[in-house]
Amino acid sequence: MDVLIVGAGAMGTWFGRATDATVTFADVDEDAAAAAADAVGDDAETTALEGTDSYDVVCLAVPMGHVVAAIADHAGRADRAIVDVSGVMGPPLEAMATHAPDLERASFHPLFAPERAPGSIAVASDNPGPTIDALLENLVDRGNDPLETTAAEHDEAMETVQAATHAAVLSFALAAESVPDGFETPIYDGLRELAEQVTEGTPRVYADIQQTFAGAEKVADAATKIAEADPATLESLYREAATQWHGEDAADGAAGERSTTETDAIDAADVPDETDGGSTE
């Protein structure tokens, strides 16, 4: 099997390494294509981005905002299958159906940064077949775990898994100020580690995610509610969050704890204070 990978960035290079095939890279940056071929080795080659040569498989490893156009440009170079690893599934699969209706088609989304491979890979197969199966077998052989899904399910999940999560972490990274050593709490340390991890990435990738998926707006709305909440409202928001993540029992427990505390406070207020003349004796 021979595979043309359009896009010689980190994800294209990862796919070239994970595929047991003869790999050829094409990229608008010819030096990047050469570097990716060198990184993959095993006789990997480069070709012109505007070439007309054909391959068993064409894999689009370009940014989300460019994947639909790239499919239109390169679908004609695929003989058996066309796939993408852009990170969004709905638009590329629709473009593949339009420009390569007779080919096997699938969208792969590695749910990890390339340097943290192997891991879980979301897979939506629009028109599966033996070539797609062989690619999946290669990925499994490299230690990856395919997660079968649909384009709609995947893209909806990414609104929370990526867009909302990244927005929350980046917001903390921007809002947080340095604190003296020794003041750290476990929750702060956890968020600090996430902020450090996210800010080691490529800014364009995070910008593409925010441009493609909704989710950040919900984070902003929730933060505004918290910032403007009075104590009673904040307790209500806390119980709402507890219900979402732990179920009704957790919310009931929080409500019960609050009720007990309030009762204790009322009982204490009703007890006469002898030192203030509360006793008539």
C-alpha angles and dihedrals in degrees: 000000000000122000131198111207112199105202123042100205127115095290095046090049090049091052091049091054093045095051122084093214143093103280130207123183128210123184139158084242106061092193090056090051090051091048091051092049090050091049093051095042118175091113094305111171142192132233138184117282090227093047125133100209115123133227138190090247134020116200120193110211098170132122117287094251092056103039098092093052091045091054091052090050099046109026089096090063093064120091102181113006144007124202139166137208098192097123099245121082114186102064097041094048090050090050091048091052089052099045101029106029094153097049133085108263135196142153120219123195116186104210092214141058112270092246089058096054138170108057146108117332121196110220128194112180113196095178109006127191144146095300093053088045090054091051091050090049089054091052092049090049087057090057099263125140115220116217111201114219144141127258092247094049092047097047093047091050091051089062087071103023095051116007099042094036094050091045091053094047095044090048090055090046090054096042100042121096126203115269130201117267113272097036094090120120125199092254092049091048090051092051092044091054090050091048091051091049095048094046091054089068134085113284093214091058092055091045090052091052093051090047093050105040132045117225108096091083091061090052091050092048092049092048090051091051091051094046092051098039124115116220095270093048092047090053089052091050090048091053090048090054091046090053092051094051104029107021134243094306091064092050090048089050092051091048091048091051090051092048092051092049092050091048091051090051092050093047090050091050091053094054110097114240107228093199090060095050095268091137119072093200 
